[in-house]
Each structure stands twice: as structure tokens, then as C-alpha cells.
Amino acid sequence: MELCVTKSNGKLVAPCGPTPSTVLDLSRIDRLPVLRGNVLTLHVFEPIGPRGAAWSIIREALSKALVPYYPLADHVSSDGSIIDCTGDGVWFVEASANCSLHSVGYFKDVMLIPFDDLLPSHPPESQRIHPLVLIQITEFESDGFVMGLTFCHTICDGLGAAQFLNAVGEFARAVDPLTVTPSWHRNFLPPPLSTPANLPPPNIILPDYHLEQANIDIPLDHITLLKHKFMQESVQRCSTFEIIAAILWRLRTQAIKPNSESKPMKLVFFANCRPLVAPPLPKGFYGNCFFPVTITTSSETLTQASIIEVVRMIQAAKVRLSEEFSDWVKDRGGSKND
């Protein structure tokens, strides 16, 4: 049977109680133009009641969560520096599928996920609303539902979004008060000395590549073996992420087959900087707090190095993170990432 998803027109879900009518400053990291985009994710859940129950339960829990998390119900200013708190709400779409999650393998095969069907549609332009959060709850026959989430990256990072979703989940389970009280606290960094007025999001033009999606499976026992080998040779531990990053970076370099001339090869990933902030951020902080870790080496060095040696490169770059983040904070005029 071909998957068919029927969607409602969508509507705003507003906070269920009064919220402050105010203006909130965004942090220096929040204001980065590169974050003025949406993060799209899908989350698969077991059923929480009879057919149709997920819509009403999550809609009600969402309305409750938007009282303490009221900035998520608002919109970002045109220059990306403030949140104008009006309490409009988040966009909520109800949808139903004509099959069970079991029949589609719980979407374990990434190649078969119908992202457009499971992610929320944006409000019509005629409504002139631009919510920071859009949610679609797609109920499947008898065995669960999928939450499609569109989240504006300006308002929070992955950890912050997870904190908000946990709050929605707690309200859905009648947990009140929340385990974690949200904290705005966007003044943890000195603001930039100047903010360009009405700076548009970056216009990124990608090369005209023909891209194909692929699944790459790295067996867990292989990762465990490499971790053990790294500990034997380096007398310290390494993480699963470091192993996978080293494997993919090295294999990609070998796959593109650089010519005889050695070329610089770069690996970039983002690291959580909450532990580097002093004084410490409050437990309920849900804003952006990360910084890029960048490693550059030659293609010749990378292809000839062992996985253990590449992991050491990655760990050395992570050690430099504290100093590089501190330098960026002090350079308020803008440098590496502004």
C-alpha cells in the first residue's frame, strides 16, 4: 500500500495563560546570520491513546508549555537581534496516515522517509505570520504517531529544542511543575560592538552537483574494537563520535581521489560550549551555545594516517576549543563566525 498522508489546514496554538508583552534581546550567538534558518526533524512515538488522541493531548500540552517558553510563540525582528513577544503561538498541523508504522518499518530506512508528507506546511502567505516553531502530528493506524518539527535555529540549539520538547512531554503526562524551569539568560556573552542593520540571511549558492543519498553502516563491534585499540595505544579514551568522524573524513578523502598534488582537507563540527561559559549558565538555559571545531591537514597526511592518528587530530582540535572560544568572545568586533 502506498503511504498517503492527509493534513489539516493548520492553525496557531497560543499559550494557554497570560505571557509578558515585551521585547527580549537575543545573544551574540543567536544573532549569527547563518542561524536564520529552520532545523527539520522527525520523531517517532508509540500511541498515547485511541485514534485522534495524540492531536488533542499534544496540542493542549503545547499550549501549556508555551506559557513558560513564551518567546517561542513570537517572532524575530527583521535584523535578527530581538524577539518581539506578542504571544501569537506556534503553527500546529493535524495529519493522519492510511497505514501503520509497522507497515513502513518505523521509517528505519532513511531512503523511504516521505519528509514532505510528515513535516508541517507553512502558513499561507496571506496570513502574514512567521512562527518560530511549526509542528505536525501524523497519526498512523493503531501503532503510533510521528511528530514533524520545524524549529527556527535563531531561538535555540539542539539541546534547547530538546528541553522544550521534554517540557511538552511532561505536560502531556500531567507533570507539573516542570522538571527544568526555562531560563532566557541571553546576556551571557558581551554583545557585538555593532550589528549590521537589516542584514539578510546569507545567500548560499551550492555547486550544481548531482547528489545521491546513501546509508553508511559502521558496525558497533568495529567501533568498539577501534576504541579498545585507541586506549591501548594512547592510554586514554575516545568517543564514538570521534571514531565515526575520523572514519568518514579519511574515507571521503580517499574516495574523492585528490590528484598527485596534496591539498588541504578540512573537517568542521560544532561543540557544545556551555561548560566553557563563566559564570555557569543556569540549568534551564535553552539558547544557542556552540562553537565550530575546525581541523585542517593535507590530503596526503590524511590518507596515509591510521584511524587512531586521525582521532588524535580530532581530540587535539577539541582541546583548542576553550582558547578559540575565549578569543572569539573577546573579539567583539566580529571575526571567525560573525
C-alpha positions as CSV (number, residue, x, y, z in Angstrom):
1,M,0.0,0.0,0.0
2,E,1.3,3.4,-0.9
3,L,1.6,5.8,2.1
4,C,-1.0,8.6,1.9
5,V,-1.0,11.4,4.5
6,T,-4.0,13.7,4.9
7,K,-3.2,17.1,6.5
8,S,-5.4,19.7,8.2
9,N,-5.1,23.3,7.2
10,G,-3.1,24.1,10.3
11,K,-3.7,26.7,13.0
12,L,-1.9,28.7,15.6
13,V,-1.7,27.2,19.1
14,A,-1.2,30.1,21.6
15,P,-0.1,30.0,25.3
16,C,-3.0,28.9,27.5
17,G,-2.3,31.6,30.0
18,P,-1.1,35.2,30.1
19,T,2.5,35.9,29.0
20,P,4.7,39.0,29.1
21,S,4.3,41.5,26.3
22,T,7.9,42.6,26.0
23,V,11.0,42.7,23.8
24,L,13.9,40.3,24.5
25,D,17.4,40.6,23.3
26,L,19.0,37.7,21.5
27,S,22.5,36.6,22.4
28,R,25.5,37.2,20.3
29,I,25.5,33.6,19.1
30,D,21.7,33.7,18.4
31,R,22.3,36.7,16.1
32,L,24.6,35.0,13.7
33,P,23.1,35.3,10.2
34,V,23.9,31.7,9.4
35,L,21.3,30.6,12.1
36,R,18.4,32.4,10.4
37,G,17.1,29.2,9.1
38,N,15.0,26.2,10.1
39,V,16.0,22.8,11.5
40,L,13.7,20.0,10.4
41,T,13.4,16.8,12.4
42,L,11.1,13.8,12.7
43,H,10.3,12.0,15.9
44,V,8.5,8.6,16.1
45,F,6.4,7.7,19.1
46,E,4.2,4.9,20.4
47,P,0.5,5.6,20.6
48,I,-0.8,7.7,23.6
49,G,-4.4,6.8,23.4
50,P,-7.1,6.0,20.8
51,R,-7.1,7.3,17.3
52,G,-7.0,11.1,17.4
53,A,-5.9,11.4,21.0
54,A,-2.3,12.5,20.1
55,W,-3.6,15.6,18.4
56,S,-5.6,16.9,21.4
57,I,-3.1,15.8,24.1
58,I,-0.1,17.3,22.4
59,R,-2.0,20.5,21.4
60,E,-3.0,21.0,25.0
61,A,0.4,20.2,26.3
62,L,2.0,22.6,23.8
63,S,-0.3,25.4,24.8
64,K,0.7,24.9,28.5
65,A,4.4,24.7,27.6
66,L,4.2,28.0,25.7
67,V,3.5,29.8,29.0
68,P,7.0,29.3,30.5
69,Y,8.5,29.1,27.0
70,Y,6.6,32.2,25.7
71,P,9.4,33.5,23.5
72,L,8.9,30.5,21.2
73,A,5.3,31.8,20.5
74,D,6.6,35.0,19.0
75,H,8.8,36.2,16.1
76,V,12.3,37.5,15.4
77,S,12.9,41.1,14.4
78,S,14.0,41.8,10.8
79,D,17.6,42.4,11.8
80,G,17.7,39.2,13.9
81,S,18.6,40.9,17.2
82,I,15.4,40.7,19.3
83,I,12.3,38.7,20.0
84,D,9.1,40.7,19.9
85,C,6.8,38.9,22.4
86,T,3.2,39.0,21.2
87,G,2.1,35.6,22.2
88,D,0.8,34.6,18.7
89,G,1.6,31.0,19.1
90,V,3.2,28.1,17.1
91,W,1.8,26.5,13.9
92,F,0.1,23.2,14.5
93,V,-1.0,20.7,11.8
94,E,-3.0,17.6,12.4
95,A,-2.5,14.7,9.9
96,S,-3.4,11.1,9.5
97,A,-1.8,8.3,7.5
98,N,-3.6,5.4,5.8
99,C,-1.3,2.7,7.2
100,S,0.5,1.6,10.3
101,L,4.1,2.5,11.3
102,H,4.9,-1.2,11.3
103,S,4.0,-1.5,7.6
104,V,6.6,1.2,6.8
105,G,9.2,-0.3,9.0
106,Y,9.0,2.6,11.5
107,F,11.0,4.6,8.9
108,K,14.2,2.9,9.8
109,D,15.2,3.1,6.2
110,V,16.0,6.7,5.7
111,M,15.7,6.4,1.9
112,L,12.0,5.7,2.3
113,I,11.0,8.6,4.6
114,P,8.5,10.9,2.9
115,F,9.8,14.1,4.5
116,D,7.4,16.5,2.7
117,D,4.4,14.4,3.9
118,L,5.5,14.3,7.6
119,L,6.8,17.8,8.0
120,P,4.4,20.7,8.6
121,S,3.4,23.0,5.8
122,H,4.0,26.7,6.4
123,P,1.1,29.1,6.9
124,P,-0.3,30.7,3.8
125,E,1.5,34.0,2.8
126,S,-1.9,35.7,3.0
127,Q,-1.9,35.2,6.8
128,R,1.4,37.1,7.1
129,I,2.6,35.1,10.1
130,H,6.0,33.7,10.5
131,P,6.1,31.3,13.6
132,L,9.3,30.2,15.1
133,V,8.1,26.7,15.6
134,L,5.9,24.5,13.4
135,I,4.6,21.1,14.4
136,Q,2.8,18.3,12.6
137,I,1.4,15.3,14.4
138,T,0.7,12.5,11.9
139,E,-1.2,9.6,13.5
140,F,-0.7,6.1,12.0
141,E,-3.2,3.3,12.2
142,S,-3.1,1.8,15.7
143,D,0.6,1.8,16.5
144,G,1.9,5.4,17.0
145,F,2.5,8.8,15.5
146,V,5.2,10.9,14.0
147,M,6.0,14.5,15.1
148,G,7.4,16.6,12.3
149,L,9.1,19.6,13.7
150,T,10.4,22.8,12.1
151,F,12.4,24.9,14.5
152,C,14.0,28.3,13.9
153,H,17.7,27.9,14.8
154,T,17.9,31.5,15.9
155,I,15.8,30.8,19.0
156,C,17.7,27.8,20.3
157,D,20.2,25.0,19.5
158,G,19.6,21.2,19.6
159,L,19.8,21.0,23.4
160,G,17.4,23.9,23.8
161,A,14.9,22.4,21.4
162,A,15.1,19.1,23.2
163,Q,14.5,20.9,26.5
164,F,11.3,22.4,25.1
165,L,10.1,19.1,23.7
166,N,10.7,17.5,27.1
167,A,8.5,20.2,28.7
168,V,5.7,19.4,26.2
169,G,6.1,15.7,27.0
170,E,5.9,16.4,30.8
171,F,2.7,18.5,30.4
172,A,1.3,15.7,28.3
173,R,2.0,13.3,31.2
174,A,0.5,15.8,33.7
175,V,3.9,16.6,35.2
176,D,3.5,20.0,36.8
177,P,5.7,21.8,37.8
178,L,8.3,21.1,35.1
179,T,11.4,19.2,36.0
180,V,13.5,22.1,34.5
181,T,12.4,25.7,34.7
182,P,13.3,27.5,31.5
183,S,15.7,30.5,31.6
184,W,16.2,33.1,28.9
185,H,19.6,34.4,30.1
186,R,20.8,35.6,26.6
187,N,23.2,38.1,28.1
188,F,25.9,35.5,29.0
189,L,28.2,37.0,26.3
190,P,29.1,40.6,25.6
191,P,27.1,41.8,22.6
192,P,28.9,42.7,19.4
193,L,30.2,46.3,19.2
194,S,28.0,46.8,16.1
195,T,25.1,45.0,14.5
196,P,24.6,45.5,10.8
197,A,21.0,46.8,10.2
198,N,18.6,44.5,8.4
199,L,21.3,42.1,7.4
200,P,19.6,39.4,5.3
201,P,20.3,35.7,5.7
202,P,23.4,34.5,3.8
203,N,22.7,33.7,0.1
204,I,24.4,30.4,-0.2
205,I,24.8,29.1,-3.8
206,L,25.6,25.5,-3.9
207,P,27.6,24.0,-6.8
208,D,25.5,22.1,-9.4
209,Y,26.3,18.7,-8.0
210,H,24.2,15.6,-8.7
211,L,23.8,14.3,-5.1
212,E,22.6,10.9,-4.2
213,Q,21.6,9.8,-0.7
214,A,23.2,6.8,0.8
215,N,23.2,4.9,4.1
216,I,26.6,4.1,5.6
217,D,26.6,1.4,8.3
218,I,29.6,1.2,10.7
219,P,29.2,-1.9,12.8
220,L,29.1,-1.3,16.6
221,D,31.7,-4.1,17.2
222,H,34.1,-2.3,14.7
223,I,33.7,0.9,16.7
224,T,34.3,-0.9,20.0
225,L,37.4,-2.6,18.6
226,L,38.8,0.8,17.5
227,K,38.0,2.3,20.9
228,H,39.9,-0.5,22.6
229,K,42.9,-0.1,20.2
230,F,43.0,3.6,20.8
231,M,43.1,3.1,24.5
232,Q,45.9,0.6,24.2
233,E,48.0,3.0,22.0
234,S,47.1,6.3,23.6
235,V,46.3,5.4,27.2
236,Q,43.1,7.4,27.1
237,R,39.6,7.0,25.9
238,C,37.9,8.3,22.7
239,S,34.2,8.7,21.9
240,T,32.0,7.1,19.3
241,F,31.7,10.4,17.6
242,E,35.4,10.8,17.3
243,I,35.8,7.3,15.8
244,I,33.0,7.9,13.2
245,A,34.2,11.4,12.3
246,A,37.7,10.0,11.7
247,I,36.5,7.1,9.6
248,L,34.3,9.3,7.4
249,W,36.8,12.1,7.0
250,R,39.5,9.7,6.0
251,L,37.4,7.6,3.7
252,R,35.9,10.6,2.0
253,T,39.4,12.0,1.2
254,Q,40.3,8.6,-0.2
255,A,37.1,8.5,-2.3
256,I,37.5,11.8,-4.0
257,K,41.0,10.8,-5.0
258,P,42.9,14.0,-4.9
259,N,45.5,14.3,-7.7
260,S,49.2,13.9,-7.0
261,E,49.3,17.4,-5.6
262,S,48.5,17.3,-1.9
263,K,45.5,19.6,-1.0
264,P,44.3,20.9,2.3
265,M,41.4,18.9,3.7
266,K,39.1,20.4,6.4
267,L,36.8,18.9,9.0
268,V,34.3,21.1,10.8
269,F,31.9,20.2,13.5
270,F,30.1,22.0,16.3
271,A,30.8,21.6,20.0
272,N,28.6,22.5,23.0
273,C,30.2,25.5,24.8
274,R,28.0,25.5,27.9
275,P,30.8,24.2,30.1
276,L,33.1,27.0,28.9
277,V,30.9,29.8,30.0
278,A,31.7,31.6,33.2
279,P,29.8,32.1,35.4
280,P,27.9,28.9,34.6
281,L,24.7,29.1,32.6
282,P,21.5,28.3,34.6
283,K,20.3,24.7,34.2
284,G,17.2,25.8,32.2
285,F,19.1,27.9,29.6
286,Y,17.7,27.0,26.1
287,G,19.5,29.3,23.8
288,N,22.3,28.7,21.3
289,C,25.7,28.0,22.8
290,F,28.1,26.2,20.5
291,F,31.3,26.9,18.5
292,P,32.9,25.3,15.4
293,V,35.8,23.0,15.9
294,T,38.0,23.1,12.7
295,I,40.8,20.7,11.8
296,T,42.9,21.2,8.6
297,T,45.5,18.8,7.3
298,S,46.8,17.7,3.9
299,S,45.1,15.1,1.8
300,E,48.4,13.2,1.7
301,T,48.7,13.1,5.5
302,L,45.1,12.1,5.9
303,T,45.1,9.2,3.5
304,Q,48.3,7.8,4.9
305,A,47.3,8.2,8.6
306,S,45.7,5.4,10.6
307,I,42.2,5.9,12.1
308,I,43.9,6.2,15.5
309,E,46.1,9.0,14.3
310,V,43.1,10.9,12.8
311,V,41.2,10.5,16.1
312,R,44.2,12.1,17.8
313,M,43.9,15.1,15.4
314,I,40.3,15.5,16.3
315,Q,41.0,15.3,20.1
316,A,43.8,17.9,19.7
317,A,41.4,20.3,18.0
318,K,38.8,19.8,20.8
319,V,41.5,20.7,23.3
320,R,42.0,24.0,21.5
321,L,38.2,24.8,21.7
322,S,38.4,26.6,25.0
323,E,41.1,29.0,23.9
324,E,39.5,29.7,20.5
325,F,36.0,30.3,22.0
326,S,37.5,32.7,24.6
327,D,39.3,34.6,21.8
328,W,36.1,34.9,19.8
329,V,34.2,36.2,22.9
330,K,36.8,38.9,23.4
331,D,36.8,39.9,19.8
332,R,33.5,41.8,19.9
333,G,34.1,43.4,16.6
334,G,33.4,40.1,14.9
335,S,35.8,37.6,13.5
336,K,35.6,33.9,12.7
337,N,31.9,33.4,12.8
338,D,30.3,36.8,12.8
